[in-house]
Amino acid sequence: MPDAGDDTAIAEPLRYAERLTVVVADRCGGAIEGAYLHGSAALGGWSPERSDVDILFVVADDIAGAAVTAAASLLSAPDAD
């Protein structure tokens, strides 16, 4: 398991989260207020062999239904990266 103090332990999931956030923000028409990496990647226990990447997206209150549908479609795709 990567050392929690080792910045390289989150480099790969952080790059993935950054790429995905750009795509989700585009699909949501800019309604993304924030994106937060959490779970094992944020806590330093991420392992490429067994971990997923957990991201919490926060959106504006007035996000359009079509934007929610577009983001859901993207995130439910088997290759959502």
C-alpha positions in Angstrom: 0.0 0.0 0.0 1.3 3.5 -0.9 2.5 5.6 2.0 0.0 8.3 3.0 2.7 10.9 3.0 3.9 10.0 -0.5 2.4 12.5 -3.0 2.9 10.1 -5.9 0.3 7.8 -4.2 -2.5 10.1 -5.5 -0.9 11.3 -8.7 -2.7 8.9 -11.0 -6.1 9.1 -9.5 -5.8 12.9 -9.3 -5.0 13.1 -13.0 -8.0 10.9 -13.7 -10.2 13.1 -11.5 -9.0 16.3 -13.2 -9.7 14.9 -16.7 -13.1 13.6 -15.7 -14.1 16.9 -14.0 -13.3 18.8 -17.2 -15.6 16.5 -19.2 -18.4 16.4 -16.6 -18.3 20.2 -16.3 -18.6 20.5 -20.1 -21.6 18.1 -20.1 -23.2 20.1 -17.3 -22.8 23.4 -19.1 -20.5 24.8 -16.5 -22.8 24.0 -13.6 -20.1 22.3 -11.6 -19.4 24.2 -8.4 -16.7 21.8 -7.1 -15.2 18.4 -7.5 -13.7 16.6 -4.6 -11.5 13.5 -4.6 -12.3 11.2 -1.6 -12.0 7.6 -0.5 -8.7 5.7 -0.7 -7.0 8.2 -3.1 -7.6 11.1 -0.8 -6.6 9.1 2.2 -3.4 7.8 0.7 -4.4 4.2 0.4 -5.1 4.1 -3.4 -3.7 1.0 -5.2 -3.9 0.8 -9.0 -4.5 -3.0 -8.8 -7.6 -2.8 -6.6 -8.9 0.7 -6.1 -11.4 2.8 -7.9 -11.4 6.6 -7.9 -14.2 8.3 -5.8 -15.1 11.8 -6.8 -17.9 13.9 -5.4 -19.3 16.5 -7.8 -21.2 19.5 -6.4 -23.4 21.4 -8.9 -25.4 24.6 -8.9 -29.0 24.5 -7.5 -30.3 25.6 -10.9 -28.7 22.9 -13.0 -31.0 21.9 -15.9 -32.5 18.5 -16.1 -30.8 17.9 -19.5 -27.4 18.6 -17.9 -28.0 16.1 -15.2 -29.1 13.5 -17.8 -26.0 14.2 -19.9 -23.7 13.8 -16.9 -25.4 10.7 -15.7 -25.1 9.2 -19.2 -21.4 10.0 -19.2 -20.7 8.6 -15.7 -22.7 5.4 -16.3 -20.8 4.5 -19.4 -18.5 1.5 -19.0 -15.5 3.6 -20.1 -16.3 6.8 -18.3 -12.7 8.1 -18.5 
